[in-house]
Amino acid sequence: MFKQRKSKLTVSSVLCTLSLLFVTACGQQSAAPAENKPAEAPKQESAQPAAGKQVKIGIVQIVEHPALDAARDGFIAEMAKQGYNDGKEVVFDKQSAQGSMDTATSIVQKFQGDKVDMIFAIATPTAQAAAQNIKDIPVVFTAVTDPVVVGLVKSMDKPEGNLTGTTDMNPVEDQLALVKDLKADAKKVGIIYNAGEANSKVQVDLAKSVSGKLGLEIVEASISSPTEVKQAAESLVGKVDAIYVPTDNMVVSSIAAVIGVAEANKIPVVAGEENSVKSGAIATYGIQYDKLGAQTADMAVKILKGEAKPADMPVEKQAEMKLIVNKKAAEKMGVTLPQSLLDKANEVIDQ
């Protein structure tokens, strides 16, 4: 190819010399299309940013507490492992709705105005805010107990929209069974929850449906604000043999109030997630939120790289649950932990 061109130039050297300016002009015209190629970028979906573009991800969580914070941190850490480092390949806009649905709505609307490439919604209320207001930006969620019931996805296997993510559906039956391990003669279990949080209502209904086979009766204590948590716990004193705290964002954010009442009245507390155990509950068999956040990040990366679309990505759940026991908490609540429970625990807190 090179030799042919050289021969052609030798034969027509005089003509080329006389037409030098014309040839130069032609060269400039042929370069123009290459310079205009970036104009095709708008054809890409927002989920597939052009090479070299810094990705923007808006993160919104309904409230700050250890479990949701762990999910957020696990997400960010896994994104970094996969090449999306904060401040370099990606910028995270981290926001908390401070327990307010109105604030959550304002946050996701601001994300839309800022033209973020993706939204990461932590917990059911913020995921609902995103679902109701965002239709043209990919949304991944986590810490949502039943995304079908709350209207986030069409089905767990095929979301059919711009949302997908991970569920933190608890093994409620296994968790309630821990009550019997802690207090074999237990008959009644109190559940403190926010009646306005769909995520919590799902867990309470599930607890009531399985309690009979465990020989337990559920006693409900519902709240509508964090200031009511202590009063709800006190209302259960003398009525229950144990307290169960599900993954209710409002109650977990005020778990210290429940623990204080339980310790003062020697009532064992079983929780729905490990950070509540680290905060003073006796035991749980359930979700590790840092790993759940990391699992969600893996889904997010596939979407950002154009390898998958939210509509076709099944909602995922955590495959392995963790049994964690707090010996110090058991002492404070007057419970002697059976050796069989300690032997099968994945983690024992002893300080």
N, C-alpha and C positions, 0 to 999 in steps of 0.2 A: 504493500500500500504506500509506504513512504517513498520507494523507488519510483513508482508511477508518478506520484505528485512532483518529484524532483525533475523528471523528464519533461513533464508538462510545463513546468516553470521555465525550463531552459529554452524550449521551443518558443514560448510566448513572452520571453523576458522583456522585449521592447514594449509590448502592449501593457504589461504589468507596470513597467516603470512610468509610462505615460499616464496610467490610471491609478497611481498610488493613492491619491486622495480619495477616489471613489471606492477603492478596495478597503481603505481605512474606515470609510463610512459604513460599508457593508459589514465589516467586523463589529462595529459598534452596534449595529442593528441586530446581529445574531446574538450578541451578549445580553440584549435587553430581556428576552424571555427568561433567562436564567435568574436575572435580578428580580423578576416578578413572581417567581415560584412561591415565595412565602404567602402570596395572596390566596393560595389554595387552603391555607391553614384553617379558615373558618368552617370548612367542610368537616373537620374533625369534631367528634363529640367532646364535650367538656371533660369527659372522663378519660380522654386520651390526649393529654397535653403534648405539644410539639417538643421534639428533642431539644434539650437545653433550657426549656422553660421551667421556672421555679413554680412548683405546685403549691396551691393554697388550700389548706384544709381547716374548716371551722369545726371546733370541738365544743359541744354544749352538753353539760350534765345538769340534772335537775337540782342537785344539792351536793355539797362537799361532805363526804364521809369516807372512812378508810376503804370500803369495798369499791365504791365508784372511782375513788382516786386511784386505786390499784388497777382498775380496768383501763383508765386513761393512761397511766404510766406504762402499763404493759403494751398498750397500743403504740405509744410513741417509741418505746424501746425496740419493738419488733420492726417498726417502719425503718428505724436507723439500721438495723441488721440487714435489711433488704435494700439499702442504698438511698433511703430518704431521710437524710439528716436534717434536723431542725436548724433553720437559718441558712441552709445551703440548698439542697435539692427541694426542700419543702419548708413552708412557714405555717406553723400552727397558731390559730387564733383560739385560745382557750377561754371559755366563758362558763360561768355558773349561773343558773336561774334562781338560786337561793330559795328554792322550794316554790317558786311562783310560775304557774302556767302562762300567765300574761307575759312575764319576763322571758320565758322560753320562746314564746311566739315572736317577741320583738328581736331576740337574738338571731333566730333563724331567718327572719326577714332581712336583718342587717347583713347576714352572710350572703343572701341572694343579691343584695345591692352591691356588695363587695366583689361579686362574681367569683366566689370560691370555686375550686374544682371539685370539692367533695365536702360533705358534712358527716361528722362522726357524732351520733347522738347516743348519750349514755343514760339509760333508764327509760322506762315506758313513757312518762309524760313528755320528755323532750323529743322522743321518737315520734310521738303523736303530733307534736307541734310541727315537726319537719314534714310529716306525711300530709298534714292539712294545708301547708303553705308552700311546699317546694315540689315542683313537678318536673323541672328540667335540669336538676343537679343530682348526681348519684348520692345516696344516703346509706351509710352503713350504721347499724345500731348494735348495742350490746346491753346486757342487764335488763332484758325484756323477757318476762316469764312466758307469756303466750301471745306472740305477735299476730296470730290469726284472730283470736278473740277480740283484741283491742283494735283491729282493723288496719294493721300495718301492711300485711301481705295477704294475698289471695289464699295461698296454702304454704305449708312449710317446704314442700318440694319445689314449687314453682311460684315465686312471689308475684310475678306479672306486673311489676311496677318499677319505680326507681329506688326502692328500698330493699335491703336484705341485711343479714347480720347474724348475730349469735344470741341464743336464748340462755337464760340462767334458771330455767325450770328446775326446781329443787326436787330431790328424792324425798318428798314430804313424809311418806310413810316410814322410810328408814330413819328420818330424823325424829319423828314421834316415837319410834321404837326405842330410841335412846333414853326416853323418859323412864321406861321400864328397867333399863340397865342401871339407871341412877337411883330409882326408887321403885322397887318391885311391886309394892302395894299401891302405887299411884292409880287413882281413878279419874280425877278431873285435871284437865290441862287448860290453862288460860292462854289466849292468844291476843296480843295487843297489835292493832293494825289501823291504818288510815283507811276508813271506809270509802274515801274519795279516790283511792288509787286502785285502778283496775288490776294491776299487777298483784296487789295484796289480796283482793277479793278472790282471785283465782286460787291462791294458795290456801285461803281459809276454807273455801268450798271443797278443795281437795282434802284438806285435813279432816273436815267433817265426814267426808265420804269414806275415809279409811280408818277413822278412829275406832269404830265399832269392833273391827276384827282384832284390834290391839287391846280391847277391854278398856278403852278410854272415852271420856266425854269431854267435848270441847265447850269451854266457857269464853264467850267473846267479850272483848273490851275495845271498842272502837274509839278513835280520836279524829280530830279535824285540824289540829295544830300541834307543833312540837311542845308547846307549854302544857298540853294535856297528858303527855306521856307519863309523868310521875303520878298524877292523879289516877290514871287508868291502871297502873301497876298496883297502887294502893287499894284500888277497888277489888282487886283479886285476892287480897290477903284474907285468909280464913275460908276462902271458897274453892281454892285449887291446891293441888299437890305439886304442881310444877308450872312453869311458864315457858311458852314457845314464842320466839320472836322470828317471824318470817323475814324475807328480804324486802321489808317495807322501808322505803327511803326515809320517811319521816321518823319512824321509830328508831331505826338504826342510827340516824344522826343524833339521837338523844338516848342512846343505849345506856349511858352512865346512870341515868335516872332509874331505869329498870333494874340495873345491877344493884344500885344502892338500896332499893326497896327489898329486893330478893335477899341480899346479904343480911339485912336487918331482921328479916323474918324467916330466914333459913328455908327459902324456896328455891329449888334448883332451876336453872335457866338453860334451855337448849336453844340454839340459834340456827338460822338458816344459812349462815356463811361464816368463813373462818375468821374474818377480822372482828366480828362480834365476840368470838371466843377469845381472841387476843385482848379484847377490851374488857373481859370479865365474865362472859357466859361459860358454862362448863364444857359443852361439847357441841360439835356439829359433824354432819356427814354430808359434804357438799362441794360447792363451787369454789375454785381458786380464781379469783377475779383478775389477777395479773395475767394468768394464762389465757383466760377468756378474752381479755383485751388483745393479747398477742394473736390469738386465733382470728379475731376480727380484722386485725391489721393485715394478715395474710390474704384475707378476702379483698381488702381495700387495694392492695398492691396489684392483684390480678385485674381489678377494674381499671385502675389508673393506667396500666400497661395495655389496655384494650384486649386482654385475654379472656375477659368474661363481662357479662352485663348483669346488673342487679336482678333484672326480671327473670333471668334463667338460673340464678345461683340459689340453691336450697339454703334455707336457714340452718345454721349448724348449732350443735350443742356440744358441751364438753364431754369427752368420752370417759375420762377418769375422774372419779370423785375422791375426796380426801377426808379421812377421819382424823379430826384434831381434838385433843382433850386438854383441858386446863386444870391441872392438879391444885394449883393455888386457889382458883375460883371454887373448886369443889370443897376445899377446907372452909372457906369463908361462908359457904352456904350449908355447911353441916352434912356434906355427902361423903361417904367412903366409896371411892371408886373401885369396882371389881377388877381384879387382875386380868380377867379375860378381856375386858374392854381396853385396858392399857396395852395388852399384848398385841392387839390387832390395830392399834392406832398408828397412823402415818406420822403423826407428830404429837409429842407430849410437852406441854408447857409446865415448867416446874419452878417458876419464879414470879 
